[in-house]
Every structure is written in C-alpha cells, then in structure tokens.
Amino acid sequence: MRNWKALSVMTALLALMAAVSGCGGKSSSGGGDTIKLGGNLEMTGGSASYGISSKNAIELALKQINAKGGVNGKKLSLVVADNKSEATEATNAMQKLISQDRVVGVIGPNLSSAVIASTAVSGSAKTADITPMGTNPKVTVDDAGKVKPYNFRACFIDPFQGTVMARFAFDTLKVRKAAIMIDNSSDYSKGLAQFFKEEFVKAGGQVVGEEMYLQKDTDFKAALTKLKAADPDFLYVPGYYQEVGMIVKQAKELGFNVPMAGGDGWDSAKLADIALADNLNNCFFSSLYSPDDTSKLNKEFVEAYQKEYNAKPDVFAALSYDSTLLFAKAIENAKSTDPAKIADALAKIDGFTGVSGPVKFDASHNPIKSAVIIELKNGKQTFRTKVNP
C-alpha cells in the first residue's frame, strides 16, 4: 500500500462531515426517479485493466436491471470516480462520491490497499461499500479485529487464496523448494505471501528465498538473479499484472524457468502482452471465477458481456457484476434509499446466487466461496481445477 498521510484523510473526513450535515445527513440520490451507485474504480494507473472491467460489468448489470423496471420503481445509475490505482486517490474518490455525488452505496476499489485507505470515509458516512476483489482481511475488520459495519466484499480472503496455491504447488506440482517475490507497497501481496509461506512450510516445503519490489518498478533482474541462485523449483509472485508480466518476462530472459504462480491480481488480458504469451507456459494463478464455468447464470452473463464488449469477462468483471446485483437486492429488501438501511440489508442477504456462486456474508462480511486454479497456456487462460473451502 502506498503511504498516505493522516492529514489528508482527516481533511477528507471533515469535508465529508460538513457536506453530510449540510444536507441533513441523508443522500439526495434516491429523491427522484434514479438511484445513484458509486464506482470507486481504477480507471487509470497501473491497475486500470481492473477498473475498466469493473465499470463494464456494473453498467451491464444496471442495463439489465433497468430493462426489467429497476428497483422499487426506480432506475439505477452509476457515477464513477477514478482512484488512479492509488490508495490516497481512492480516499479522495470515496469522499467525492459520497459528499458530492450523493450515492447510496459504492462498488470498489479492487485493490486491497485502496479499499483499506478509503474505509475511513465510507464508514464515517455510514455508506455501504462492496469491494469486488479486495482480498486482504483488513478490508472488513480493523486492526483490533472489530468488524467495519459498512464494508463488504464479494471475494474470498487472502488466507484461503494463499493456502489454496500452497497446497496446489505442494500436492499437485510436487514442489518442495519455493521462492517468493513480494510487492512491498501492497497489503494484498504481503498478505498472500504470508499465508502461502505458512501453509507451504506446514505441508513440508521450504522457502529458500524472498525478494521485495515496489509498484511501478520495471527492472527485477537483480532480485530474480538472487532467487535463481537459491535454486528453487517454484516461484510465487502474488502481485498485480503490470509488474508480474515484467517479472515473468525477465525471469525467462535469465533462464529462470521454474513454474510460477500468483493470485487473482494476475487476471488481466494485458498480462500476455507484457510477459509475452510463450513465457506464460507453466504459470498458474488462483481466482474466484472462470468464464468456462458451466452454470446457466454464468453462461448467460458471458454471452451478454461478449455481445456488449466483444471480450470474455475476467474475474473483476464477474465480481463487479455480482456486487451490483447485491446492491440491487439490498435496496429492494431495505425498501429505502437510506445508505445505512441499505448497509443493514446487505448484511442480512441470504439465498443470493451470482455468476461467481452463492453469497451469504459471514460475521466479518466475507462470503464463503470456492477458488479455481487457472493455468496459462501460450498466454490463454484454461481452467485447471476447483478448490472448495
């Protein structure tokens, strides 16, 4: 996570409190014929692929909902604020969406560090936020372990994802010596690395080397050379596609040809463009979703998404689509556009099934979901296996 100063957060909170008190503490977004949802999304920056996928899927879901008459007699609309793939900007975006645009709920950000940073704003305003892909445990609970009442996620959490890949590497790939490359600016990356390491060592494996990098780094050869010298038979890189693509490419250039794997941050069509397709053979990542899932709901979603955008949906699209449907259901159940009532209705949702599977929030506002392992073959994603919690 990028460092963000307490002063900027306090300024955002003061501005938000002033705006809310000036309008009687209620959102005006439900007063007319349209209910506004916010999208705190990565439209630019190093993770722009995620935000674009999210925006596409949210707009598709709203189009379908509105075509069926909307929710409680009102249409839904989307207001997007670009968080530029950065934690500080995500805080500013959240403040704008809630205090200026008067949305009743927010979808995003996708990056864990950005979600964690912006929860102070959404929590103070008593406005629900669903992150499609923020997997770090601290997204929905604070440092003391207390649940954040207005923060939810549509994805599983890092302990499960890290454990899944550790078991896959040890049991299926028969790996015994692993090396890890960690994005030291990302809570997501550090969390996944921790849980992978714990499970891999517990299973009987050995971590023979660890190296750090930072978001927006471009030269990884020194770190890769050190890890190669440690003679691992597996490299775990729990990062985001922009840096991961360069790491994979540079590893191959150094003759570092062990199997490589990561988490859902690898899931971008741009990964193959950066890494080069051939370099991605014998690479894997854990995810919550595969467009090859054969459920009726997913087939309909994939068909509609391809028709609308001429591309297959990725996991960010699928989880953002589900997040939108969850908000629509919560608004319907609350019979209100009051953000606090919508948040309460979200926490009580039961029996909901989205394209990524069933969703029922546990006490920490986390859904219990299965994971899938995706294998990359010449740059193309192929479904390898599914792992249940």
C-alpha positions in Angstrom: 0.0 0.0 0.0 1.2 3.5 -0.8 1.9 5.7 2.2 -1.0 8.1 2.8 -0.8 10.9 5.3 -3.3 11.1 8.2 -3.8 14.8 7.4 -5.2 14.1 4.0 -7.6 11.6 5.5 -8.7 14.0 8.2 -9.3 16.7 5.7 -11.4 14.4 3.6 -13.4 13.3 6.7 -14.0 16.9 7.8 -15.2 17.9 4.3 -17.4 14.8 4.2 -19.0 15.6 7.6 -19.6 19.2 6.6 -21.3 18.1 3.4 -23.4 15.4 5.2 -24.5 17.8 7.9 -25.4 20.4 5.3 -27.9 18.1 3.7 -29.5 16.7 6.9 -27.4 13.5 6.8 -29.4 11.9 4.0 -28.4 11.2 0.5 -30.4 13.0 -2.2 -29.7 10.3 -4.8 -33.0 8.5 -4.2 -35.2 11.5 -4.2 -36.1 11.4 -7.9 -36.6 8.6 -10.3 -33.0 7.4 -10.2 -30.9 5.8 -7.5 -27.2 6.5 -7.8 -24.5 3.9 -7.1 -20.8 4.9 -7.0 -17.9 3.2 -8.6 -14.5 3.9 -6.9 -12.5 2.3 -9.7 -9.0 2.1 -11.2 -9.7 3.8 -14.5 -6.1 4.9 -14.9 -2.8 3.9 -13.4 -1.0 0.6 -13.1 -4.2 -1.4 -12.5 -6.5 0.3 -15.0 -7.4 -3.0 -16.6 -9.3 -4.0 -13.3 -11.3 -0.8 -13.2 -12.3 -0.9 -16.8 -13.5 -4.5 -16.4 -15.5 -3.5 -13.3 -17.1 -0.5 -15.0 -18.1 -2.6 -18.0 -19.8 -5.2 -15.8 -21.5 -2.7 -13.5 -23.0 -0.9 -16.5 -24.1 -4.2 -18.0 -25.8 -5.2 -14.7 -27.6 -1.8 -14.4 -28.7 -2.0 -18.0 -30.3 -5.4 -17.4 -31.9 -4.3 -14.1 -33.3 -1.2 -15.5 -34.7 -3.1 -18.5 -36.7 -5.1 -16.0 -38.2 -2.0 -14.4 -35.4 -1.1 -12.0 -35.6 -1.5 -8.2 -38.6 -0.4 -6.2 -39.9 1.5 -9.2 -36.7 3.5 -9.7 -33.9 3.2 -12.2 -30.3 2.7 -11.1 -27.3 4.7 -12.5 -23.6 4.7 -12.0 -21.3 7.5 -11.0 -17.6 6.7 -11.5 -14.6 8.3 -9.7 -11.1 7.4 -10.8 -8.9 6.3 -7.9 -5.9 6.1 -10.3 -4.9 2.8 -8.8 -3.6 4.6 -5.7 -4.7 4.5 -2.0 -4.7 8.2 -1.4 -6.7 8.8 -4.6 -9.2 6.1 -3.5 -9.8 8.1 -0.3 -10.4 11.3 -2.3 -12.7 9.4 -4.8 -14.8 7.9 -1.9 -15.2 11.4 -0.4 -16.3 12.8 -3.7 -18.8 10.0 -4.5 -20.5 10.3 -1.1 -20.4 14.0 -0.3 -20.7 15.5 -3.7 -22.4 12.9 -5.9 -24.6 11.6 -3.0 -24.5 7.9 -4.0 -26.4 5.4 -1.8 -23.6 2.8 -2.0 -20.1 2.3 -3.6 -18.6 -0.6 -5.6 -14.8 -0.7 -5.4 -11.9 -0.2 -5.2 -10.5 -3.5 -6.3 -7.0 -3.1 -4.7 -6.8 -4.0 -1.0 -4.6 -1.1 0.0 -7.0 1.3 -1.7 -10.1 -0.2 0.0 -8.4 -0.1 3.4 -7.5 3.5 3.0 -11.0 4.6 1.9 -13.0 2.7 4.5 -12.5 5.6 7.0 -14.6 7.8 4.7 -17.4 5.3 3.9 -17.6 4.2 7.5 -17.9 7.8 8.8 -20.6 8.5 6.3 -22.5 5.2 7.1 -22.5 4.3 3.5 -22.0 0.7 2.3 -19.1 -0.2 0.1 -18.6 -3.6 -1.6 -15.1 -4.3 -3.0 -15.3 -6.8 -5.8 -11.7 -8.0 -5.3 -10.1 -6.6 -2.2 -9.0 -9.8 -0.6 -6.9 -8.6 2.4 -8.6 -9.5 5.7 -8.3 -5.9 7.0 -10.7 -4.7 4.3 -13.7 -5.6 6.6 -12.1 -5.7 10.0 -9.9 -3.1 11.8 -6.5 -3.7 13.5 -8.3 -4.7 16.7 -10.4 -7.3 14.8 -13.6 -5.3 15.0 -15.9 -5.6 12.0 -16.3 -2.5 9.9 -20.2 -2.3 9.7 -20.3 -0.6 6.3 -17.7 -2.6 4.4 -18.3 -5.8 2.5 -16.5 -7.9 -0.2 -17.7 -10.2 -3.0 -14.5 -12.2 -3.0 -12.7 -14.7 -0.7 -9.9 -13.5 1.6 -6.1 -13.9 1.2 -5.7 -16.7 3.9 -7.8 -19.0 1.8 -6.3 -17.9 -1.6 -2.7 -18.2 -0.3 -3.4 -21.6 1.2 -5.0 -22.9 -2.0 -1.9 -22.1 -4.0 0.4 -23.5 -1.4 -1.4 -26.8 -1.4 -1.7 -26.9 -5.2 2.1 -26.3 -5.5 3.0 -29.0 -2.9 0.4 -31.6 -3.7 -0.2 -31.3 -7.5 3.0 -29.7 -8.8 5.1 -31.7 -6.3 7.1 -28.6 -5.4 9.4 -28.7 -2.4 11.5 -25.6 -2.6 9.8 -22.3 -3.3 11.0 -18.7 -3.7 8.7 -15.6 -3.3 8.7 -12.1 -4.8 6.6 -9.6 -2.8 5.3 -6.2 -3.7 6.2 -4.3 -0.6 3.9 -1.5 -1.4 0.8 -3.8 -1.5 -1.1 -5.2 1.5 -2.6 -7.7 -0.9 0.8 -9.0 -2.0 2.2 -9.1 1.5 -0.8 -10.9 2.8 -0.8 -13.6 0.1 2.9 -14.2 0.6 2.5 -14.6 4.3 -0.4 -17.2 4.0 1.3 -19.1 1.1 4.5 -19.4 3.1 2.8 -20.5 6.3 0.8 -23.3 4.5 3.7 -24.4 2.3 6.1 -24.8 5.2 3.4 -26.5 7.2 2.9 -29.0 4.4 6.6 -29.8 4.5 8.0 -27.4 1.9 10.9 -25.0 2.2 11.0 -21.3 1.2 14.6 -20.8 0.0 14.4 -17.1 -0.8 12.3 -13.9 -0.6 12.8 -10.6 -2.5 10.9 -7.4 -2.4 9.9 -4.9 -5.1 7.6 -1.8 -5.3 4.7 -1.0 -7.6 5.8 0.7 -10.8 9.3 -0.9 -10.6 10.4 -2.1 -14.1 13.8 -3.8 -13.5 13.6 -7.0 -11.5 16.7 -8.8 -12.8 18.9 -8.3 -9.6 16.2 -9.8 -7.4 15.5 -12.6 -9.8 19.2 -13.4 -10.1 19.4 -13.8 -6.3 16.4 -16.0 -6.2 17.6 -18.2 -9.1 20.9 -18.7 -7.2 18.9 -20.1 -4.3 17.8 -23.0 -6.6 14.1 -23.1 -6.0 11.8 -25.3 -8.1 8.9 -22.8 -7.9 8.4 -19.0 -7.8 5.4 -17.4 -6.2 4.6 -13.9 -7.2 1.5 -12.6 -5.5 1.4 -9.2 -7.4 -0.6 -7.3 -10.0 -0.4 -8.0 -13.7 1.7 -4.9 -14.7 4.7 -5.9 -12.6 4.0 -9.6 -12.8 4.2 -9.5 -16.6 7.7 -7.9 -16.5 8.9 -10.3 -13.7 7.9 -13.4 -15.8 9.5 -12.0 -18.9 12.7 -11.1 -17.2 12.9 -14.4 -15.4 12.7 -16.2 -18.7 15.4 -14.0 -20.1 17.7 -15.0 -17.2 17.0 -18.7 -17.8 14.9 -18.9 -14.6 12.5 -21.5 -15.9 10.7 -22.9 -12.9 6.9 -23.0 -12.6 5.5 -19.6 -11.5 2.2 -18.7 -9.8 0.3 -15.9 -8.1 -3.2 -14.8 -7.1 -6.1 -13.1 -8.8 -4.1 -10.0 -9.5 -2.7 -11.9 -12.5 -6.1 -11.9 -14.1 -5.8 -9.4 -17.0 -5.8 -9.7 -20.7 -2.8 -7.4 -20.7 -0.7 -9.9 -18.8 0.2 -11.8 -22.0 1.0 -8.6 -23.8 3.6 -7.7 -21.1 5.1 -11.1 -20.4 4.8 -12.4 -24.0 2.5 -15.4 -24.4 5.1 -18.2 -24.7 6.7 -17.1 -21.4 3.5 -17.8 -19.5 3.6 -21.6 -20.1 3.8 -23.5 -16.8 2.3 -20.5 -15.0 -0.8 -20.6 -12.7 -2.9 -18.3 -10.6 -5.7 -18.7 -8.1 -9.0 -16.9 -8.7 -12.7 -16.9 -7.8 -14.1 -17.2 -11.3 -13.7 -18.8 -14.7 -15.7 -17.8 -17.7 -15.7 -21.5 -18.5 -18.0 -22.2 -15.5 -21.0 -24.2 -16.9 -23.7 -22.7 -14.7 -26.7 -21.3 -16.5 -26.4 -17.9 -14.9 -22.7 -17.7 -15.9 -23.3 -18.8 -19.5 -25.9 -16.0 -19.8 -23.5 -13.5 -18.3 -20.6 -14.4 -20.5 -22.9 -14.3 -23.6 -24.2 -10.8 -22.7 -20.8 -9.5 -21.8 -19.2 -10.7 -25.0 -22.1 -9.2 -27.0 -21.7 -5.9 -25.2 -17.9 -5.6 -25.2 -16.6 -8.2 -27.7 -14.4 -9.8 -25.0 -14.7 -12.5 -22.4 -15.3 -11.3 -18.8 -12.5 -11.6 -16.3 -12.8 -12.1 -12.6 -13.0 -8.4 -12.0 -16.0 -8.2 -14.3 -17.7 -11.1 -12.7 -17.3 -10.0 -9.1 -18.3 -6.4 -10.0 -21.4 -7.7 -11.8 -22.3 -9.7 -8.6 -21.6 -6.7 -6.4 -24.1 -4.7 -8.4 -26.7 -7.4 -8.1 -26.1 -7.5 -4.4 -26.7 -3.8 -4.0 -29.9 -4.0 -6.1 -31.1 -6.8 -3.8 -30.2 -4.9 -0.7 -32.0 -1.7 -1.9 -35.1 -3.8 -2.8 -35.1 -5.5 0.6 -34.5 -2.2 2.5 -37.3 -0.5 0.6 -35.3 2.6 1.1 -32.5 4.7 -0.4 -31.1 5.5 3.0 -27.4 4.3 2.9 -27.4 3.0 6.5 -30.6 0.9 5.8 -29.1 -0.5 2.6 -25.9 -1.5 4.5 -28.1 -3.3 7.1 -30.0 -5.1 4.4 -26.7 -6.2 2.7 -25.5 -7.8 6.0 -28.7 -9.8 6.1 -28.7 -11.1 2.5 -29.3 -14.8 2.2 -30.1 -17.1 -0.7 -28.3 -14.9 -3.3 -26.5 -16.6 -6.2 -24.3 -14.6 -8.6 -22.2 -15.6 -11.6 -19.3 -16.4 -9.2 -21.5 -18.6 -7.0 -23.7 -18.2 -3.8 -23.1 -15.3 -1.5 -24.0 -15.1 2.2 -21.9 -12.8 4.3 -20.4 -14.2 7.5 -20.0 -12.2 10.7 -17.0 -10.4 9.2 -18.8 -9.5 6.0 -16.9 -12.1 3.9 -18.6 -14.5 1.6 -17.6 -18.2 1.8 -16.6 -19.1 -1.8 -14.7 -21.7 -3.8 -11.4 -21.0 -5.6 -10.3 -22.0 -9.0 -6.8 -22.6 -10.3 -6.2 -21.2 -13.8 -3.4 -22.5 -15.9 -1.9 -20.3 -18.6 -1.1 -22.0 -21.9 0.6 -19.8 -24.6 -1.0 -16.8 -22.8 -4.5 -18.2 -22.8 -6.4 -19.0 -19.6 -7.5 -22.6 -19.1 -9.5 -24.0 -16.2 -7.3 -26.4 -14.2 -9.2 -27.3 -11.0 -11.7 -26.0 -8.4 -11.0 -26.0 -4.7 -13.8 -25.8 -2.1 -13.4 -24.1 1.2 
